[in-house]
Amino acid sequence: MEYFIFFHDNSTSKFNYGKGDYEKLRYSLDIDWVYVFNSFGNDVDKMWDYFKNELLLNVQKYIPIASNFRQWKKPSWKCPVSVNLQGLIKKKSRLWKRFIETRNPQTHKDYKKVRNEIRKQTREDVVFTKEAILDKLANIKINKSPGPDLLHPRVLHEARYQLVTPLRLLFEKSYTTGTLPHDWKVASTAPI
């Protein structure tokens, strides 16, 4: 199966997501993703490239282009862990610093207890359900700008019912093989 990588030049024009034909976009993305992804075996990068290419080609077809948008300042990134887990991470860091300074065995024991609790909370078995993915896509902030993968949140929100299966398959394959698609490792950062 052949697939092509689609690139869009962000510097000159932007998609006008408010005027997109999402009905046709949803229809064009309603394909048998299980069949398509099975042809890639365990190659998560190829699966992601095909999925992204298919989505971006359809975005190009059904979302009009508008030019001369203003550049908006992006909000700061927020940590995706719970407040309780953030507190445990800070406590672990403080205990480690205290242990390095004092070399007290009790402090090291306390550090290991907190470290193991963090591991337990972050390494639980992960189950990717369609309902959870649909919930995330339904509550995505559609007015935010796309990341380096060029997938706009409005497109993900509007076509969520058609995208839930390929995303679930991608997440499961990525989790079971322990590999991430290259695009998921790329981020746009700006110095402050």
Secondary structure as UniProt FT lines:
FT   TURN            10..12
FT   STRAND          13..15
FT   HELIX           17..19
FT   HELIX           22..28
FT   HELIX           33..38
FT   TURN            39..42
FT   HELIX           44..62
FT   STRAND          65..67
FT   HELIX           83..102
FT   HELIX           105..122
FT   HELIX           130..138
FT   TURN            142..143
FT   TURN            148..149
FT   HELIX           153..158
FT   HELIX           160..177
FT   HELIX           182..185
//
